[in-house]
Amino acid sequence: MAKSLLLISRQAPWSGPGAREALDIVLAGGAFDLPIGLLFLDDGVFQLSANQNAKALQQKDLSANLQALPMFGVEALFVCADSAAERGVDTAALALEEVQVLAAPGIVALIDRYDQVITL
């Protein structure tokens, strides 16, 4: 039986390669039917903001990768309620509709559910 993996994405989409690498790992794991989850925490919640203008920052847009997650079997998507609130990100208007919003106790329980955890 495959071990489950939770990837915690903590970087904004424009702050470096971390956000893209996190999505690449999750998509690869999903392609191989690995039980995988993705938690957007801290500045990682900015990845879920709708209508980003990546070209203005000379960055590649991550929205296509985000939209591809369900096609790769990645449906366990989570966002930290506290991180979103601290950064003014409206969890009712995220770029992905199937994201579960979790408070701190829910995040602790989520991490405990997975065999492996990677933070980027």
Buried (B, 14 or more C-beta within 10 A) or exposed (E): EEEBBBBBBBBBBBBEEBBBBBBEBBBEBBEEEBBBBBBBBBBBBBBBBEEBEEEEEEBEEBBEBBEBBBEBBBEBBBBBBBBBBEBEBEBEEBBBEEBBBBEEEBBEEBEEEBEEBBBB
